[in-house]
C-alpha cells in the first residue's frame, strides 16, 4: 500500500478454526500482523487474477497467425460487412 494512503475500509471474513491457525502461523513466519498478512495476500491474489484476465498470452505459432491477420486482413464476411454498415448508419464514420 502506498505510504500516503490511510486505511479506511474494512473486510470481514468468517473462517474455520483450522484456516485461522494456518493463516496466523503464516503471518507469524513473515513477522506480520494477521491483518497485514491477509491484506497483502488478498492484494497479491487480486493482482494475479486481474493480470491473468487482462494479459493475452499466445504461442509462437498463434503470434505469427495474429500478425499475419493484422498485416494482411481478409475481406469481411457478408454478415460482418452488414454489421459495419449498420454501425456506420447508427454512429457515423470514426
SVG drawing of the C-alpha trace seen along z (x, -y; Angstrom):
<svg xmlns="http://www.w3.org/2000/svg" viewBox="-28 -11 37 38">
<polyline fill="none" stroke="black" stroke-width="0.4" points="0.0,0.0 1.4,-3.5 2.7,-5.3 0.4,-8.3 -2.8,-6.2 -4.7,-5.6 -6.8,-2.6 -10.4,-3.4 -12.2,-0.4 -12.9,3.0 -13.1,6.5 -14.6,9.2 -14.5,13.0 -15.5,16.0 -13.1,18.9 -12.8,22.3 -10.5,22.6 -8.1,24.7 -7.8,21.9 -7.3,19.3 -4.5,21.3 -2.8,21.7 -3.1,18.0 -1.9,16.9 1.1,19.2 2.0,17.8 1.7,14.2 4.0,15.0 6.5,16.6 6.6,13.4 6.7,11.2 3.4,9.5 0.2,8.9 -2.7,11.1 -4.4,8.2 -1.4,7.1 -0.8,10.7 -4.4,11.2 -4.5,7.8 -1.2,8.5 -2.2,12.0 -5.6,10.8 -4.0,7.9 -1.4,10.3 -4.2,12.8 -6.3,9.9 -3.4,8.5 -2.6,12.0 -6.3,12.6 -6.5,9.3 -3.3,10.0 -4.4,13.4 -7.6,12.0 -6.1,8.8 -3.0,10.3 -3.4,12.4 -0.7,15.0 -0.2,16.6 2.0,19.4 4.7,18.6 2.5,20.1 -0.5,18.0 1.6,14.9 2.5,15.4 -1.1,16.0 -2.2,12.9 0.4,10.7 -0.4,12.1 -4.1,11.3 -3.2,7.7 -0.8,7.2 -2.9,8.9 -6.5,8.8 -9.1,10.9 -12.2,9.4 -15.1,9.1 -17.8,11.7 -21.2,10.5 -22.5,10.6 -19.6,8.5 -20.0,6.0 -23.7,5.6 -22.8,5.1 -20.2,2.5 -22.7,0.6 -25.3,0.8 -22.8,-0.6 -21.8,-3.4 -25.5,-4.4 -26.0,-4.5 -22.8,-6.1 -21.2,-7.6 -17.7,-7.2 -15.0,-7.1"/>
</svg>
